[in-house]
Amino acid sequence: METLKEAFDMGIEKKKQIIISVNSPGEIAGWMKPAVKAIKKRLPECSIKALLLPCVFASGNEEQVLKDVPEIDGIIMKDGLKNMLLGKPSEDETDTYFLHIGGELALTAMLAERKRTFAWGYQWGTRRSDPHYAGYFVKSDMDRRVLLKRGIPDYKIHVTGDLLYDAAISGIEGGRPADPPENIKNITFMCGSRLRELKGLLPFFLKTAYILKKRHECLQFKTVISPFIDWNEFKEIGEIRPLKEVGGFVGAVEPDEMCFFLKDDPSFFIRLAKGNHCEEMNSSDFIVSIPGTKTGEAACLEKPMLVILPLNRPDWIPAFGIVGLLDWIPVIGPSLKGKLIYGAARKFGFTAQPNILAEREIVPEMKGILTPEGVAEKIDSLISDP
């Protein structure tokens, strides 16, 4: 699939530089990486720069991850963004084209206007910013309808498919999902792209795995360490104790053995995997994940899974807009944010990407105040069901 075909047909091949605005781990891993590969394949001489915008969903390690993407020729950080907004555009900058993948639409529109050029968007669009956008790429007809409701003209909307599928399939050896196993043996826990999530969930999953191991001796467990988590920082943590609101077992990180072992029984552990997360998921038989891009990748890899949204610490869940800004208010801010998110999440619909896209439950979900015992019971019922 040539996801950006329509844009190339409309003159992008004449541009010398493409600036892609992006911000959070999911957008970088699931959308930006396959996009830049497709662009470089078509336009090898074109310079591609990543414009890293501020985001409440950021892990803090986005710059380092972007440095490891060979197709990206430069990274524009906060100071560079300031210069782009306040400085005078030079003549060669009119040969720049913007692709908005993540961040504030209006900001990308403002930059395109200042550079006397145009922008395209992937998935997002608003009536207010639309005059500065030449068009939009969307994943499906459902997404087309969303943009139409927001006042985007139909002729600007191009259904090109889901970049996440390209990211998942290109990330595995042979380019095809592994054949389904006869029996579930390998269970993978996906803990998220932020260190705080990993530290909160590892003790929870350690106890979950321990309960399952008592019932199914053949089971093996691993967790994939996101590339957006600083491995050097993580491996120095040592002991991780469970949060009282979340529960779990005390465990310890053993970087040399690449495992997170049970403090009271070092013979039991969850293997730590780092590197190609799509390949790690593809070698799994069953995946347990919190909501996010990883649920879409697992679906592309045809993996059975359970998606959980623990609301035990809702103040830890990143949020858009005013609710997300409450993190910056000392003492009362996080508490108020947690209450607002807890109330909204209980009323919210599906959280797994396959379910959101299909508008029905394909993947089992658990949401609310969760315990390792309850999650283990659900996993047990699923892996025992042919």
C-alpha positions as CSV (number, residue, x, y, z in Angstrom):
1,M,0.0,0.0,0.0
2,E,1.4,3.4,-1.0
3,T,-0.2,5.3,1.9
4,L,0.8,8.8,0.6
5,K,0.0,8.2,-3.1
6,E,-2.5,11.0,-3.3
7,A,-0.2,13.6,-1.8
8,F,2.6,12.6,-4.2
9,D,0.2,12.9,-7.2
10,M,-0.6,16.5,-6.1
11,G,3.0,17.8,-6.3
12,I,4.8,16.8,-3.2
13,E,7.6,15.4,-5.4
14,K,8.6,19.0,-6.1
15,K,9.3,19.6,-2.4
16,K,12.8,19.4,-1.0
17,Q,11.9,19.0,2.6
18,I,9.1,17.4,4.6
19,I,8.6,18.3,8.2
20,I,6.4,15.8,10.1
21,S,4.8,17.0,13.3
22,V,4.5,14.3,15.9
23,N,4.6,13.9,19.7
24,S,3.7,10.7,21.6
25,P,5.1,7.1,21.5
26,G,2.1,5.6,19.7
27,E,2.2,8.1,16.9
28,I,5.9,7.8,16.4
29,A,6.1,4.0,16.5
30,G,2.7,3.2,14.8
31,W,2.4,6.0,12.2
32,M,5.5,8.0,11.7
33,K,8.0,5.1,11.1
34,P,6.1,3.5,8.3
35,A,5.3,6.9,6.8
36,V,9.0,8.0,6.6
37,K,10.0,4.6,5.1
38,A,7.4,5.1,2.3
39,I,8.5,8.7,1.6
40,K,12.2,7.9,1.5
41,K,11.5,5.0,-0.8
42,R,9.7,7.3,-3.2
43,L,11.8,10.4,-2.7
44,P,15.3,9.4,-1.6
45,E,16.7,12.9,-2.0
46,C,14.0,14.6,0.0
47,S,15.0,15.7,3.5
48,I,12.7,14.5,6.3
49,K,12.7,16.2,9.7
50,A,10.6,15.3,12.8
51,L,9.0,18.2,14.6
52,L,8.6,17.0,18.2
53,L,5.7,18.8,19.9
54,P,4.9,18.9,23.6
55,C,2.4,16.3,24.7
56,V,0.9,15.0,28.0
57,F,1.3,11.4,26.6
58,A,5.0,11.8,26.0
59,S,7.5,9.5,27.7
60,G,10.4,11.9,27.7
61,N,12.5,9.6,25.5
62,E,11.0,10.5,22.1
63,E,14.1,12.3,20.9
64,Q,16.4,9.3,21.4
65,V,13.9,7.0,19.7
66,L,13.7,9.3,16.7
67,K,17.5,9.4,16.4
68,D,17.5,5.7,15.8
69,V,15.1,6.0,12.8
70,P,17.5,6.1,9.7
71,E,15.1,7.8,7.4
72,I,14.9,10.9,9.6
73,D,17.5,13.6,8.7
74,G,16.9,15.9,11.7
75,I,14.8,16.5,14.8
76,I,13.3,19.9,15.6
77,M,12.8,20.4,19.4
78,K,11.4,23.3,21.4
79,D,14.0,25.9,20.5
80,G,13.7,25.0,16.8
81,L,9.9,25.3,17.0
82,K,10.3,28.8,18.6
83,N,12.6,29.9,15.7
84,M,10.2,28.6,13.2
85,L,7.3,30.5,14.7
86,L,9.1,33.8,15.4
87,G,11.9,33.9,12.8
88,K,11.6,35.1,9.2
89,P,11.1,32.4,6.6
90,S,13.9,32.1,4.0
91,E,13.2,31.5,0.3
92,D,14.3,27.9,0.4
93,E,11.7,27.2,3.1
94,T,8.9,27.5,0.5
95,D,10.1,24.1,-0.7
96,T,8.9,22.6,2.6
97,Y,5.8,20.5,3.1
98,F,4.2,19.6,6.4
99,L,2.6,16.3,7.4
100,H,0.7,16.5,10.6
101,I,0.7,13.2,12.4
102,G,0.4,14.3,16.0
103,G,0.1,17.4,18.2
104,E,-1.9,20.6,17.8
105,L,-3.4,20.9,14.3
106,A,-3.5,24.7,14.5
107,L,0.2,24.9,15.3
108,T,1.1,22.9,12.2
109,A,-1.3,25.1,10.2
110,M,0.4,28.3,11.6
111,L,3.8,26.9,10.6
112,A,2.7,26.1,7.1
113,E,1.2,29.6,6.7
114,R,4.5,31.2,7.9
115,K,6.5,29.1,5.5
116,R,4.2,30.0,2.7
117,T,3.5,26.4,2.0
118,F,0.8,23.8,2.8
119,A,0.1,20.9,5.2
120,W,-1.5,17.5,5.0
121,G,-2.9,15.7,8.0
122,Y,-3.2,12.0,9.0
123,Q,-6.5,11.2,10.8
124,W,-7.0,14.6,12.4
125,G,-8.8,17.7,11.1
126,T,-10.9,20.7,12.2
127,R,-12.9,23.3,10.4
128,R,-10.9,26.1,12.0
129,S,-7.5,24.8,10.8
130,D,-8.8,23.5,7.5
131,P,-8.0,26.5,5.3
132,H,-4.2,25.7,5.8
133,Y,-4.5,22.0,4.9
134,A,-4.4,20.7,1.4
135,G,-5.9,17.4,2.4
136,Y,-6.2,14.6,4.9
137,F,-5.4,10.9,4.9
138,V,-7.7,8.6,6.9
139,K,-7.7,5.0,7.8
140,S,-11.3,4.1,6.9
141,D,-14.7,5.3,5.7
142,M,-15.6,5.6,9.4
143,D,-12.8,8.1,9.8
144,R,-14.0,9.9,6.7
145,R,-17.4,10.3,8.2
146,V,-15.9,11.8,11.3
147,L,-14.0,14.5,9.4
148,L,-17.1,15.2,7.3
149,K,-19.1,15.9,10.5
150,R,-16.3,18.3,11.6
151,G,-16.9,20.3,8.4
152,I,-14.0,19.0,6.3
153,P,-14.8,19.0,2.5
154,D,-15.2,15.5,1.1
155,Y,-12.8,16.2,-1.8
156,K,-9.9,16.8,0.7
157,I,-10.3,13.4,2.4
158,H,-8.5,10.3,1.1
159,V,-8.9,6.9,2.5
160,T,-5.5,5.3,2.4
161,G,-5.5,2.6,5.1
162,D,-4.0,2.3,8.5
163,L,-0.3,3.0,8.9
164,L,-0.3,0.9,12.0
165,Y,-0.8,-2.2,9.9
166,D,2.3,-1.3,7.8
167,A,4.3,-0.7,11.1
168,A,3.3,-4.1,12.5
169,I,3.8,-6.3,9.4
170,S,7.0,-4.6,8.4
171,G,8.3,-5.1,12.0
172,I,8.2,-8.9,11.9
173,E,10.5,-11.4,10.1
174,G,8.9,-12.7,6.9
175,G,6.2,-10.1,6.9
176,R,3.4,-12.4,8.1
177,P,1.9,-13.2,11.5
178,A,3.0,-16.4,13.1
179,D,0.6,-19.4,12.8
180,P,-1.7,-19.8,15.8
181,P,-0.5,-22.3,18.4
182,E,-2.4,-25.5,19.4
183,N,-1.9,-24.6,23.0
184,I,-1.2,-21.3,24.8
185,K,2.3,-21.4,26.3
186,N,3.8,-17.9,25.9
187,I,2.0,-15.0,27.5
188,T,3.3,-11.4,27.0
189,F,2.4,-8.5,29.2
190,M,2.5,-5.0,27.5
191,C,2.9,-2.4,30.2
192,G,3.1,0.8,28.3
193,S,5.6,3.4,27.1
194,R,6.2,5.3,30.3
195,L,8.4,4.3,33.2
196,R,5.7,5.0,35.8
197,E,3.3,2.6,34.1
198,L,6.0,-0.1,33.9
199,K,6.9,0.3,37.6
200,G,3.2,0.2,38.6
201,L,2.2,-2.8,36.5
202,L,5.2,-5.1,36.8
203,P,4.4,-6.2,40.4
204,F,0.7,-6.5,39.4
205,F,1.6,-8.8,36.5
206,L,4.1,-10.7,38.5
207,K,1.4,-11.8,40.9
208,T,-1.0,-12.5,38.0
209,A,1.6,-14.7,36.3
210,Y,2.4,-16.5,39.6
211,I,-1.3,-17.4,40.0
212,L,-1.5,-18.7,36.4
213,K,1.7,-20.7,36.7
214,K,0.2,-22.6,39.7
215,R,-2.6,-23.6,37.4
216,H,-0.7,-24.2,34.2
217,E,2.9,-25.4,34.7
218,C,3.7,-25.0,31.0
219,L,3.1,-21.3,30.8
220,Q,6.0,-18.9,30.3
221,F,5.8,-15.1,30.7
222,K,7.6,-12.0,29.4
223,T,7.1,-8.3,29.3
224,V,8.3,-6.1,26.4
225,I,10.3,-3.0,27.5
226,S,9.2,-0.1,25.3
227,P,12.0,1.6,23.3
228,F,10.6,4.9,24.8
229,I,11.7,3.8,28.3
230,D,15.3,4.6,29.2
231,W,16.8,1.1,29.7
232,N,19.8,2.4,31.7
233,E,17.4,4.2,34.1
234,F,15.1,1.2,34.4
235,K,17.9,-1.4,35.0
236,E,19.2,0.6,38.0
237,I,15.8,0.5,39.8
238,G,16.5,-2.8,41.5
239,E,13.5,-3.7,43.8
240,I,10.0,-2.6,42.8
241,R,7.3,-2.8,45.4
242,P,3.6,-2.9,44.4
243,L,1.4,0.2,44.9
244,K,-1.1,-0.4,47.7
245,E,-3.9,0.7,45.4
246,V,-2.8,-1.7,42.6
247,G,-1.5,-4.7,44.4
248,G,1.0,-7.4,43.3
249,F,4.2,-9.0,44.5
250,V,7.5,-7.4,45.4
251,G,10.0,-8.1,42.5
252,A,13.5,-7.1,41.5
253,V,15.0,-6.3,38.2
254,E,18.0,-8.5,37.2
255,P,19.4,-6.8,34.0
256,D,22.1,-9.4,33.4
257,E,19.6,-12.2,33.4
258,M,17.0,-10.0,31.7
259,C,14.2,-10.9,34.1
260,F,12.0,-9.5,36.8
261,F,12.0,-12.1,39.6
262,L,9.8,-12.7,42.6
263,K,11.6,-11.4,45.7
264,D,10.3,-14.3,47.9
265,D,11.0,-16.9,45.3
266,P,13.8,-16.1,42.8
267,S,13.1,-19.2,40.8
268,F,9.9,-17.5,39.5
269,F,10.3,-14.6,37.1
270,I,8.9,-12.7,34.1
271,R,11.4,-12.5,31.3
272,L,12.3,-8.9,30.1
273,A,12.5,-8.4,26.4
274,K,13.8,-5.3,24.6
275,G,14.3,-4.5,21.0
276,N,11.8,-5.3,18.2
277,H,8.5,-5.2,20.1
278,C,6.5,-6.4,17.1
279,E,8.7,-9.5,16.7
280,E,8.3,-10.2,20.5
281,M,4.5,-9.9,20.2
282,N,4.5,-12.1,17.1
283,S,6.3,-14.9,19.0
284,S,3.7,-14.8,21.8
285,D,0.6,-17.0,22.0
286,F,-1.5,-14.5,24.1
287,I,-1.1,-10.9,24.9
288,V,-2.3,-8.9,28.0
289,S,-2.1,-5.1,27.4
290,I,-3.3,-1.8,28.6
291,P,-5.0,0.4,25.9
292,G,-3.0,2.0,23.2
293,T,-1.2,1.4,19.9
294,K,0.0,-2.0,21.0
295,T,-3.6,-3.3,21.0
296,G,-3.8,-2.4,17.3
297,E,-0.4,-3.9,16.5
298,A,-1.4,-7.2,18.3
299,A,-4.6,-7.3,16.2
300,C,-2.7,-6.8,13.0
301,L,-0.5,-9.7,14.1
302,E,-3.7,-11.8,14.7
303,K,-2.9,-12.4,18.4
304,P,-5.6,-13.3,20.9
305,M,-5.5,-10.8,23.8
306,L,-7.0,-9.3,26.9
307,V,-7.0,-5.5,27.2
308,I,-7.2,-4.2,30.7
309,L,-7.8,-0.6,31.9
310,P,-7.0,-0.5,35.7
311,L,-8.6,2.5,37.3
312,N,-6.9,1.8,40.6
313,R,-4.8,5.0,40.1
314,P,-6.7,7.1,37.6
315,D,-4.6,10.1,38.3
316,W,-1.7,8.3,36.5
317,I,-3.6,8.1,33.3
318,P,-2.5,10.9,30.8
319,A,-5.4,13.1,29.5
320,F,-5.9,15.8,26.9
321,G,-6.9,19.4,27.6
322,I,-7.7,21.0,30.9
323,V,-7.9,17.7,32.7
324,G,-4.3,16.9,31.7
325,L,-3.2,20.3,32.9
326,L,-4.4,19.4,36.4
327,D,-1.1,17.5,36.9
328,W,0.6,20.8,37.3
329,I,-1.5,21.9,40.2
330,P,0.2,20.8,43.5
331,V,-1.7,18.5,45.9
332,I,-5.3,18.9,44.7
333,G,-4.6,18.8,41.0
334,P,-3.8,15.1,40.6
335,S,-6.6,14.1,43.0
336,L,-9.2,16.1,41.1
337,K,-7.9,14.7,37.8
338,G,-8.2,11.2,39.1
339,K,-11.8,11.6,40.1
340,L,-12.7,13.2,36.7
341,I,-10.9,10.4,34.7
342,Y,-12.5,7.7,36.9
343,G,-16.0,9.0,36.3
344,A,-15.4,9.5,32.6
345,A,-13.7,6.1,32.1
346,R,-16.5,4.1,33.6
347,K,-18.9,5.6,31.0
348,F,-16.4,5.4,28.2
349,G,-17.0,2.7,25.5
350,F,-14.4,0.4,24.1
351,T,-10.7,0.9,24.9
352,A,-9.1,-1.8,22.6
353,Q,-8.3,-0.4,19.1
354,P,-9.9,-3.5,17.3
355,N,-13.1,-2.9,19.2
356,I,-13.1,0.8,18.6
357,L,-12.6,0.3,14.9
358,A,-15.2,-2.5,14.6
359,E,-17.7,-0.8,16.9
360,R,-18.3,-4.1,18.7
361,E,-16.4,-6.3,21.1
362,I,-13.9,-8.5,19.3
363,V,-11.3,-8.4,22.0
364,P,-12.2,-9.1,25.6
365,E,-11.8,-6.1,27.9
366,M,-11.6,-5.5,31.7
367,K,-12.1,-2.0,33.1
368,G,-12.3,-0.7,36.7
369,I,-10.7,-1.4,40.0
370,L,-8.7,-4.6,39.0
371,T,-6.8,-7.2,41.0
372,P,-4.2,-9.7,40.0
373,E,-6.5,-12.5,41.1
374,G,-9.4,-11.1,38.9
375,V,-7.1,-10.7,35.8
376,A,-5.6,-14.1,36.3
377,E,-9.1,-15.6,36.5
378,K,-10.1,-13.9,33.2
379,I,-6.9,-15.0,31.4
380,D,-7.3,-18.6,32.7
381,S,-10.9,-18.7,31.2
382,L,-9.7,-17.3,27.9
383,I,-6.6,-19.5,27.4
384,S,-8.6,-22.6,28.4
385,D,-11.3,-21.9,25.8
386,P,-10.5,-23.4,22.4
